[in-house]
């Protein structure tokens, strides 16, 4: 599954188990590191990814809740 989140100054893409952030340069990290950071554990993430880590986890959790899918197509921006 691919999820794209747009911000005024950056673009975030969740592509499977990898997160990509475009903010003047490209940052990437495994999804597991993002989840660790949000849970309060130590994680190797650049500051730019730490800023959006909670958004990533919130969006992915909301997409996994029942009722967010209609005929297999998400109501959120999933491609």
C-alpha positions as CSV (number, residue, x, y, z in Angstrom):
1,X,0.0,0.0,0.0
2,X,1.2,3.5,-0.8
3,X,0.1,6.5,1.2
4,X,1.0,10.1,0.4
5,X,0.7,13.0,2.9
6,X,1.1,16.5,1.6
7,X,2.4,19.4,3.8
8,X,3.0,23.0,2.7
9,X,6.7,22.5,2.7
10,X,7.2,18.7,2.3
11,X,5.8,15.5,0.8
12,X,5.7,12.2,2.7
13,X,5.3,8.8,1.1
14,X,4.7,5.6,2.9
15,X,5.7,2.8,0.4
16,X,5.2,-0.6,2.1
17,X,7.6,-0.7,5.0
18,X,9.6,2.4,4.1
19,X,8.9,6.1,4.7
20,X,10.2,8.7,2.3
21,X,10.2,12.4,3.1
22,X,11.0,15.1,0.6
23,X,11.9,18.4,2.3
24,X,14.6,20.1,0.3
25,X,16.3,16.7,0.3
26,X,15.3,13.1,0.5
27,X,15.0,11.3,3.9
28,X,14.0,7.7,4.3
29,X,13.6,5.3,7.2
30,X,12.0,1.9,7.9
31,X,8.4,2.1,9.1
32,X,9.5,0.1,12.2
33,X,11.8,2.9,13.3
34,X,9.0,5.5,13.0
35,X,6.7,3.3,15.1
36,X,9.5,2.9,17.7
37,X,10.0,6.7,18.0
38,X,6.2,7.3,18.4
39,X,6.1,4.6,21.2
40,X,8.9,6.5,23.0
41,X,11.7,4.1,22.3
42,X,15.1,5.0,20.9
43,X,15.2,5.2,17.1
44,X,17.7,6.3,14.5
45,X,15.7,9.0,12.7
46,X,16.7,12.4,11.3
47,X,14.9,15.4,12.9
48,X,12.8,15.9,9.8
49,X,11.2,12.5,10.1
50,X,10.7,12.8,13.9
51,X,8.5,15.9,13.1
52,X,6.0,13.8,11.1
53,X,6.3,10.4,12.8
54,X,3.1,10.8,14.8
55,X,1.2,11.7,11.6
56,X,2.4,8.6,9.9
57,X,1.3,6.3,12.7
58,X,-2.0,8.0,13.1
59,X,-2.9,7.8,9.4
60,X,-1.8,4.1,9.1
61,X,-3.9,3.2,12.2
62,X,-6.9,5.0,10.9
63,X,-6.7,3.2,7.6
64,X,-6.6,-0.2,9.4
65,X,-9.8,0.5,11.3
66,X,-12.9,-1.2,10.0
67,X,-15.2,1.0,8.0
68,X,-12.4,3.0,6.2
69,X,-12.8,0.9,3.1
70,X,-15.6,0.7,0.7
71,X,-15.4,-2.0,-2.0
72,X,-11.7,-2.2,-1.4
73,X,-11.0,1.4,-2.1
74,X,-9.9,3.6,0.8
75,X,-11.7,6.9,1.5
76,X,-8.3,8.4,2.3
77,X,-5.5,9.3,-0.2
78,X,-4.2,5.8,-0.8
79,X,-2.7,4.8,-4.1
